């Protein structure tokens, strides 16, 4: 059943909302930064590394200490200074949480969903919106800490959770590449297969991470993603 759960979570039919986002590829493609297979492969590798340095530390922290989700969520919000990436992270986090809470019966997931729903219009909580010290603050609901908390609540092992995060990062870019016409379906699957070795290498490098290890390893992708809202035409949200 553990395997079946993992297959369900990584299946493209699972409604996480990730397929509405290109992780910066659409902007990079329109700006001419990804114009060949080698450039697409390097973009995928950079995205995997960025997920390891900018998401895994908070995934790990929330999986190990879900009771401190407020702290990890606030740290993620401060880390994502790019408005487009910040908005996308909150949208995907809320969709992941809402989907999991609707599919599996869990008091922990229901409680997280109620707190995320108390933050209106996908905006970070403001000082005026914060409750008193004896109650819990609303969540921005960023996808990295919520992935850790949700998968821990579902009983997915941490090692599996970490692999899933990097696999989905690569798949998200390659799926967007197919829909944008950057590459074809078969070649995208070849690149996905080739990325497995890089994912294993990155996981080994980031095998022991914590919130203090948060880092931005792909600043150019971050800049390109930040320009997404100014594209003349857009297929994706980010």
Buried (B, 14 or more C-beta within 10 A) or exposed (E): EEEEBBEEBBEEEBBBBBBBBBBBBBBBBBEEBBEEBEBBBEBBBBBBBBBBBBBBBBBBBBBEBBEBBBBBBBBBBEBBEBEBBBBBBBBBBBBBBBBBBEBEEBEBBEBBBEBBBBBEEBEBBEEEEEEEEEEEBBBBBBBBBBBBBBBBBBEBEBEBBBBBBBBBBBBBBBBBBBBBEBBEEEBBBBBBEEBEEBBEBBBEEBEEBEBEBBEBBBEEBBBBBBBBEEBEEBEBBB
